[in-house]
C-alpha cells in the first residue's frame, strides 16, 4: 500500500495530534536517535579507570586478600567460640573422610591427609567464602581415579605424580578463568545435567567401594556394567567378616547422620559419625586381629615436604580431565559458597572464589596434594555448627596438621571397609531422586535431560556422560533461541493495555490489524522462524473476538519490540524483506517500542526510512489508534486509497483538513465522541483515547 495513503501531521509539541482523515488522536512521539551520535554508555576501560580511582587502600587489600574483610571486623566475643567449635567439628570429620576419598582416587591415604591440610590455609587467605570447607571430595576423587587408571596402574609411582600434576593444572586453569572472569561459561550447563551426573556418579562410586565390603578385588571402571559383571563373577571369593563390619559401620553412619539432621540438639552426631566408625573399627581390629579384614597400613608421619610436580610430558592427556574437574569445582563449590553467603548476609564474588580455589590447588601441588574443591557435606556441617568466619577453616587445618604429626601410627589399624562405609554414606546424599520427581512434575524437558545424562554416565562413563548432557543441554538452548516465543496481542477491556490473547482470552483485537510481540533478540538463527510465524498469523486471523469495521483481510501488522534486546544484520535484512512482502500485498508494517540500540541499528541500516518514521511508535496503543483510523477510513471511503494514490491533495484541501483536525481534536479532548462517529461506526467500539 502506498505510504501517501497514511500521511500524518503533527500539531502538538507534547503529544502528536495525528489526523487520518476521520478523526484526530493523541500519540506520544518517538525520539529517533541520530546515527552519527556516539553512545552515551561509558566504555569498559573508562569504567575500570573510574573504579580504580574510587578504590581505597582497604579495598585494594580486600581485593588481593579477601580474608581481610572478616579479619578487620572480627568480633571476638561473638564469633570466636562458634568458629572454634565449627572448626573442631568439621576437622574431626575431615580426617577420616580425606583418607577415604584418597583411597577412592586410587592413592595412598596419606595424600588425602595432605590434600586436607595445605589447601585449607591457602584458601582461608585467598577465598572469599567464610563457611566453605575445602579438601578432597568424592566426585573429584572418582574423576581422578577414572582418568589416571586409564593411563597407568594405581600401584605405579607415576600414578601419584600425575595426580599431583593434575592438581597444579586444575589450579592454573581455575586462576585463568577467574582472572578472565569466565566463570559465566559454566552457566550453560543446566542444573538438570549436574543433578543427573552426580546421581549416576554416586552409584558408580558406591559400587567401586564395594570391594572393601566383599573382600575381593573388582574391576576399576567408571561404567556400571563392567562393575556389576566384575562383582558377580567374583562372588565365589566373598568374605563375610569385612561385609558384616562394613555394613554395621554404614548403618551407624546413616543413623547418626539422620539423627543429626532431624534433631537439632543431636546435630553434633552428623559430624561425629565418621570418627565414631573409625574409632570403633580400629578398636575391634586392635583387640581381635581378624585376618580377613584388610587395614590401611603404614602411613608416613609428619607434615608434607616441598616438591615440584613432575611428568609434564603427560599434560596434554590430562587437559580434558582438568576442564571437567574445574567445571565441577565451579558448579559445586561456587554454588555452595553463594548459598552460604546469602544465608549469612555477606556478598561473594564468584571469580574471586574461583581464584581462591585455584591458588589453593597450585600451592598445594607443591606439597603433594591431588585436586581439591569445596565439599557440600562438610560445608553444610560447618554452617550448621555456627561458623562465622574463615577462622573455622584455620582450625580444621590445625587439626589436620596435628593428625599428620601425632596420629598416623594409629591410622594404620583402620579397617578399609570402615573407610569405604564413610565414602558410601557420603555419596548416598548425591542420589537426587527428589530432583527427578520435581522435574517430572514441573518440566518434562528437564526431566528428559536429567535422564539422558544419568543413563549415559552410568552406561558410557563419566566423560561421555558429561559431554552428552552438556551437548543436549546446549541443543535445548539453541532450539529455544532459534524458536522464540511469539505472541498475538489483544486489548484488555477498559484499558489501553495489550496482552497475549492466549493468556487473556477476554482481550480483543481489531479487524484488519494483527499485533505481534517477539519475546527474544532477533538474530540469524531465528529470523526464518519469526518470518514464518508472522505469515501464519496473517493467514490465521481470529475474527471471533475482533472489533471495528468488517474487513476481508489484514491491512496492518504491528510488531511490539519491547522484549527485543538486540538485532543483527540478518534480522535487519529480514525486516527489509518482510516490509517488501507486506508492501506487495498492500499491508503496512508498524513497529512499537524498540529500545535505543535496536532503533539505532535500524536507523544505520536504513530500515527506519524504508518503512517510514511515522510508523514507529512508543506504545502499542499509539500504533493501534493510527492503524485503526486508517482501517475505518478505508471502509467508509472505499475509493479513497486509489484516489489519494493518484492525486496529491491541493492547498485548499490541506487547509480544510487542518481545520477539521482541530475541530475533531477539541471534541475528542472534551469527551464528546458522538458527533465524530458516523452512523456506520460500531456502537460497541470503545473510544481509542
Secondary structure, DSSP 8 states (H G I E B T S, - for coil): --GGGG------SSSEEEE-SS-EEEE-------TTS--SS--HHHHHHHHHHH--HHHHHHHH-THHHHHTT--HHHHHHHHHHHHHHHHHHHHHHHHHHHHHTTS-HHHHHHHTTHHHHHHHHH---SS--EE--HHHHHHHHHHHHTTS-TTSHHHHHHHHHHHHHHHHHHHHHHHTT-GGGGGGS-HHHHHHHHHHHHHHHHHHTHHHHHTS-----SSHHHHHHHHHHTGGG--HHHHHHHHHHHHHHHHHHHHHHH-GGGTHHHHHHHHHHHHHHHHHHHHH--TTS-B------S---------GGGHHHHHHHHHHHHHHHIIIIIHHHHHHHHHHT----HHHHHHHHHHHHHHHHTTT----EE-HHHHHHHHHTT--STHHHHHHHHHHHHIIIIIHHHHTT-BHHHHHHHHHHHHHTT--HHHHHHHHHH-HHHHHHHHHHHHHHHHH-HHHHHHHHHHHHHHHHHHHHHS--EEEEEE-TTSS-EEETTT-TT-BEETTEEEEEE-S-B-TTTHHHHHHHHHHHHHS---TTEESS--SS--EEEEE-TT---B-HHHHHHHHHHHHHHHHTT-EEEEE---HHHHHHHHHTTHHHHH-GGGEESSHHHHHHHHHHHHHHHHHSTTHHHHHHH----HHHHHHHHHHHHHHHHHHHHT--TTTS-TTS-TT-----
